[in-house]
C-alpha cells in the first residue's frame, strides 16, 4: 500500500473526488458481497464506489469500480398516486 504521504494524491478517475483506504470492516463487507480477491480497497469520498487493490496494485480505472450503494429514489418515485 502507498505510504500516507502519497495516499492523499489518490483521486477517483471518474469524478476527481478524493479516495481513502477502506477500513477492515468495509473490506470484510466487500468480500462478503462477492469481492473475494481484494487485498485492500480505496473508497470514494461520496461512498458511491470502491476501487479494488489486487496483488498490491490499486486498480483505479472506471471499469474496476465496485458500486457501494444503490441510487437513491428520485422525489417523483416517492410520491403516491392516491
SVG drawing of the C-alpha trace seen along z (x, -y; Angstrom):
<svg xmlns="http://www.w3.org/2000/svg" viewBox="-56 -16 61 31">
<polyline fill="none" stroke="black" stroke-width="0.4" points="0.0,0.0 1.2,-3.6 2.7,-5.5 0.3,-8.0 2.1,-10.9 1.2,-9.6 -2.3,-8.2 -3.6,-11.8 -2.9,-12.0 -5.3,-9.2 -8.5,-10.5 -11.4,-8.9 -10.7,-8.7 -14.4,-9.4 -15.1,-12.3 -11.8,-13.6 -13.1,-13.1 -10.7,-12.0 -10.2,-8.4 -9.4,-6.9 -8.4,-3.4 -11.2,-1.1 -11.4,0.0 -11.1,3.6 -14.9,3.7 -15.5,2.2 -13.2,4.8 -15.0,7.6 -18.3,6.3 -16.9,6.2 -15.6,9.7 -18.9,10.9 -20.7,9.4 -18.6,11.4 -15.4,9.5 -13.1,12.3 -9.8,11.3 -9.3,8.0 -6.0,7.1 -7.5,3.7 -9.7,1.1 -10.0,-2.7 -13.3,-4.3 -14.5,-7.4 -15.4,-10.3 -19.1,-10.2 -19.2,-6.4 -20.6,-5.5 -17.8,-3.3 -14.7,-1.4 -11.6,-0.7 -10.0,2.7 -6.4,3.4 -5.3,6.8 -1.9,8.3 -0.8,5.0 -1.9,2.9 -4.6,0.3 -7.0,0.7 -8.0,-3.0 -9.9,-2.6 -13.6,-3.2 -14.3,0.4 -13.0,1.8 -15.1,-0.4 -17.3,1.5 -20.7,-0.1 -21.3,-0.6 -24.8,-1.9 -27.8,-1.9 -29.0,-5.2 -31.5,-6.9 -35.0,-7.3 -35.9,-10.5 -38.7,-12.6 -41.2,-11.5 -40.6,-7.9 -41.6,-8.7 -44.9,-10.3 -48.0,-8.2 -50.8,-8.5 -53.9,-8.1"/>
</svg>
